[in-house]
């Protein structure tokens, strides 16, 4: 974080705040039974984008090694993929 422009960090922070607000609005739509899978996938996408911004800008890896960048992005991607698969399975074959 020492080699970053403070304005860039402020812009990134504002984008993160907007993503959080968008996620809050999307979570209100999750109550709608019409598209729970779409809302879930949108929330997971926002989570991955936020993780990417945190890794690149706040952890200072935008100028770091590619292997470390990919490794730190792959971790939340794996869990988002697992959550998306669970949501898809629940949508396709509802238990009841």
C-alpha positions as CSV (number, residue, x, y, z in Angstrom):
1,X,0.0,0.0,0.0
2,X,3.0,2.3,0.3
3,X,3.6,2.6,-3.5
4,X,-0.1,3.5,-4.3
5,X,-1.5,6.9,-5.1
6,X,-3.9,7.9,-2.3
7,X,-6.4,9.1,-4.9
8,X,-6.4,5.6,-6.4
9,X,-7.1,4.0,-3.0
10,X,-9.9,6.5,-2.4
11,X,-11.5,5.7,-5.8
12,X,-11.1,2.0,-5.1
13,X,-12.7,2.5,-1.7
14,X,-15.6,4.3,-3.2
15,X,-16.1,1.6,-5.8
16,X,-16.1,-1.0,-2.9
17,X,-18.7,1.1,-1.0
18,X,-20.9,1.2,-4.1
19,X,-20.6,-2.5,-4.6
20,X,-21.6,-3.1,-1.0
21,X,-24.7,-0.9,-1.5
22,X,-25.6,-2.7,-4.7
23,X,-25.3,-6.0,-2.9
24,X,-27.6,-4.7,-0.2
25,X,-30.2,-3.7,-2.8
26,X,-29.8,-7.1,-4.5
27,X,-30.3,-8.9,-1.2
28,X,-33.6,-7.2,-0.8
29,X,-34.6,-8.6,-4.1
30,X,-33.6,-12.1,-3.0
31,X,-37.0,-12.4,-1.2
32,X,-38.7,-12.4,-4.7
33,X,-39.3,-16.0,-5.6
34,X,-39.0,-15.2,-9.3
35,X,-35.2,-15.1,-9.7
36,X,-33.3,-16.3,-6.6
37,X,-30.6,-17.9,-8.7
38,X,-30.0,-14.7,-10.7
39,X,-29.7,-12.7,-7.5
40,X,-27.4,-15.2,-6.0
41,X,-25.1,-15.2,-9.0
42,X,-25.1,-11.4,-9.1
43,X,-24.2,-11.3,-5.4
44,X,-21.4,-13.8,-5.9
45,X,-20.1,-11.8,-8.9
46,X,-20.0,-8.7,-6.8
47,X,-18.1,-10.6,-4.0
48,X,-15.5,-11.7,-6.5
49,X,-15.1,-8.2,-7.9
50,X,-14.7,-6.8,-4.4
51,X,-12.1,-9.5,-3.6
52,X,-10.2,-8.6,-6.7
53,X,-10.1,-4.9,-5.8
54,X,-9.0,-5.7,-2.3
55,X,-6.2,-8.1,-3.4
56,X,-4.9,-5.8,-6.1
57,X,-5.2,-2.4,-4.5
58,X,-5.3,-2.7,-0.7
59,X,-2.9,-5.7,-0.4
60,X,-0.6,-3.9,-2.9
61,X,-0.4,-6.7,-5.4
62,X,-1.2,-4.8,-8.5
63,X,2.5,-4.6,-9.1
64,X,3.2,-7.9,-7.4
65,X,3.9,-11.3,-8.9
66,X,1.2,-12.9,-11.2
67,X,1.3,-16.2,-9.3
68,X,0.4,-14.5,-6.0
69,X,-2.4,-12.5,-7.7
70,X,-3.9,-15.5,-9.2
71,X,-3.6,-17.5,-6.0
72,X,-5.3,-14.9,-3.9
73,X,-8.1,-14.5,-6.5
74,X,-8.5,-18.2,-7.0
75,X,-9.4,-18.7,-3.3
76,X,-12.6,-16.7,-3.3
77,X,-13.4,-17.9,-6.8
78,X,-13.4,-21.5,-5.6
79,X,-15.9,-20.7,-2.8
80,X,-18.1,-18.6,-5.1
81,X,-18.1,-21.5,-7.6
82,X,-19.1,-23.9,-4.8
83,X,-21.9,-21.5,-3.6
84,X,-23.1,-21.1,-7.2
85,X,-23.2,-24.9,-7.7
86,X,-25.2,-25.3,-4.5
87,X,-27.7,-22.6,-5.5
88,X,-28.1,-24.2,-9.0
89,X,-28.6,-27.6,-7.5
90,X,-31.2,-26.2,-5.1
91,X,-33.0,-24.5,-7.9
92,X,-33.0,-27.5,-10.3
93,X,-34.0,-30.1,-7.7
94,X,-35.9,-28.5,-4.8
95,X,-36.3,-30.7,-1.7
96,X,-39.8,-30.8,-0.5
